[in-house]
Amino acid sequence: MNRPLLTLLALLAAAPAPLLAAAAPPPPPAACPVPDEALPPAPHLPHTVRALRRHQPLRIVAIGAGATAGSGLTLDQAFPARLAARLAAAYPGSAVTLLNKGRLGESTATMADTLRSQVLPEHPTLVLWEAGTVESVTGADPQQMAEDMLKGLDRLRAAQADVILIDMQYSPAAAAVIDFSPYLEALHIVAESAEVPMFDRFAAMRAWTEENQIDLDAASGDHHRAQAARAEDCVAAGLAALITRATQMPSPDHKP
């Protein structure tokens, strides 16, 4: 991988993520307000909602590129662990566990092809699928990305796993050198076509940046890490809001 590509990936992602069993720290106070445009109006997560309502175990698997690991932070600071901590606090009757399988440079094609061997054997209730980062950085075909994702979503649906799609991170520096628009459009089409909810992280982070809630372009090492940690908590809060919205929908067991 050449130096410019590594530099671009560093704007969006960081070290690979090993397996993590959810022993996450208590969630911090609510951070950034979640913009409405980042949340689907009626998210459908029947297996997740059923587990939370019935106080059953909730098993989450997170897949994606290095951003899933927290952009250079520790695993327990990354958004999947922060989300698991928020859910465990909000739903103490359900045992929430997390397996974080984010990996630097992982393409959507690779993720889709390895779902059967690396994700499905874990019997997840919910899969957090962060996608589009590597494709946008490398200029891959967005249509091929969409096709690969639809195949993967078919496998997850057959295994009765819920999925939340998560698009790319936003920072002004990355947006200045990468055209994210075709990949964002492709991800929205995938979510609509497969009828799975998507958390629009890109839109949320752009709003937080414009409102001076976060600054991922901060140059100082300590300040940048603090801003990255805040951004991860904001994303976790957004995902928790999405899941809470799903629990407020009519019961998946209800038949009119």
N, C-alpha and C positions, 0 to 999 in steps of 0.2 A: 504494500500500500504506500503511495507516495506521500511526501511531506505535506503538500497542500490538502490532500484528502484527510490526513490525520488531523490537521489543524481544524478543518471544518467539523469533523466528528467531535473534536474536543469542545467545540462550542455547544454541542447538543448532548453529549454522552460522556461516560467515563469508564471506570474499570468494570470488568465482568463480575457478574453476581453469582455466588455459589448458592447452594440450597440453604434455605432459612426456615426453621421451625418457629412459628410465631410466639416469641417471648418478648414482644415489643414493649417499649416503655409506655407509661401512661401518656395519652395524647395531650399536647399543649393546648392552651386556649385557642378558640376560633381565631383564624387569621384573616385572610382577605375575603370580602364578600364575593359570592359566586355570581357572575353575570348570568342573566337568564338565557342568553344565546349559547352558553356553554352546555346547557342541560337539555336533554330531550323532554318534551312535554309529558309523555306517557311511557316511561321506560318499562319494558317487559322482562322481568327477571323471576320467573315463576319458581324455580328451584331454590334460589336464594331467599326469596320472600317466604317460602314454605318453611325453610330451615329456621329462619329467624322467628317466625310466628309460633312455631312448634317447639322452640328451644332445642333444636337439633344441632349437631355439629355443622359448622360452615367451613369448608375447606377451599381456600383460594390459591390459585396458581397464577403467578405473574410472568408473562413472557414479553420479550421485546429486546431492543438494542440496549446499549449501555445506559441510556437515560433511565431505564427501569431500575437500575441499581442505585440511582440517586445522584448522578452527575458528580462523582468524586467524593461523595459523602459516604459514611458507613451505611451498612445495610439497614440498620434500625432507624436511620434518618431518612431513608428513601420513602417515596410516597406509598408503595405497597404496604410496608410495615406500619407506617403512620395510619393508613386506612384501617388495617387490621386492628390496631390499638383503639381507634375511634369506634369501630363496630363492637369490639369486645366490651368497651365501656358503655355503649348505648344499649347493647343486647346481652346482658350478663348471663342470661339463661342459655346462650349458645356458645359452645367452645369454638373459638375462631382460630384457625391455623393458617399459616401462609408458607408457600414455597415460592421463592423468588428465583426465576431462571433467566433473568435478563443477562445478555451477553454482548459485549462491545462488538460492533460490526456485523451483528446477525441480521441477515436480510429476511424479508417477508417470505420469500420462497423457501429459505431454510427452515424458518419457523413452521410454516405450513407443512412441510415434508416431515418434520420431526415431532409433530403433535402426537402421533400415534405411539411413538416409542418413549417420549420424555414427559408428556403431559397426561395423556389419557390413563396410563397405569396408576396415576395418583388419585384417580376418581374425584376430580374437582367438582365442587358445587358451582364455583364461579371462576372464570378465567378472565384476567385483565390482560388484554392484548394491545400493547403499544406498538404502533406501526408507522411506517412512512419515513423514518429518519434516514436510514441508510439509503433508501431509494432516492430521496430528494437530494442528498449530498452527492451521490454518484451519478445522478441523471438517468436512473433506470426508467424503463417503460412503465408509466402509471397504470396502463391497462393490464399489463402482465401482473403487476402487483395486485390489482383488484381480483384478477382471476385466481391467483394463488391464495388470496385470502378467502375467497368464496369456497374454495375446496376445503380449506382448513375449517371454516365455519360449519360446513356440512358434516365434517367428522365430529366436531364438538356437539353439534345438535343431535347427532345419532347417539352420542354418549350421554345425552341429557344433562349437559353442562351449560349453564348460562355464560354469556360473554358480554363484557363491556369493552368496546373499542376505544382506544385513546390515541389521538393524533399527536403530531410532533410538538416539541417545546417551541416557544417563541423567545427570541431575544433580538433587539435591534441589529446587533452585529451580524447575526446569522441571516436575518431577513434581508440585509443589505447585499449579500453575496449569493443567496440561494433563492430560486423561484419555487416557493412551496405550493403555489396555487394549483397546479395540476394534480398534485398528490393529495391535497386537502379535498379537492373536488372528488377524486376517486374514492377516498375514504368515506365521504358522505354518501356516495352512490352505493358503496358496499353495505354500509349500515342500513340504508333504506331498503336495498334489495333483499338483504338477509334478515331484515326485521330484527336487528339487534341494536341496543342503545349505544350511542357514542358520546363520550365526554370530550367536548371540544376544548382540549387543553390549550391549543394554539390561540384561540379566541380569548380564552380566560386569561392567559398569561399576557397577551397583548393589552387587554383591558387593565390588568394589574400594573403593567409597566407604565401605561399612559397615566394612571392614577397615582404613580409614584409609590405603589405598594411594594414593588420589588424592583431590583436593578441587577439583572444578571450580567451586565457589561461592566460591573464594578471591577476596577483594576487591582485593588488591594487584595492580597490573598485571604486575610482574615475576614474582610468585609464581603468579599465574593462568596466565601463559604457560608457566612451568615445569611446572605441574600439567597443563596441556593437552598439552604435549609428552610428558610421561610417559604420559598416557592414550592418546595416539596410538601410542606404542610398545607399550603393553600390548595394544591392539587388533591391531596388526601381529603381535605374538607369538601372539595367539589364532588369527588367520587362518593363520599359519604352522603352528601345531599342528594345525589342521583339515586342511591340505593334507598334512602329514606323515602324519596318520592315514589319509588317502586312499591314500597311497603304500604303506601297510602292508597294505592290503586285497589280496585275490587279484587277479592281473593282469587288466585288461580284455580281454586277448587270450586268456585261459585259457578253454577250453571243457571242462566236466566230461565 
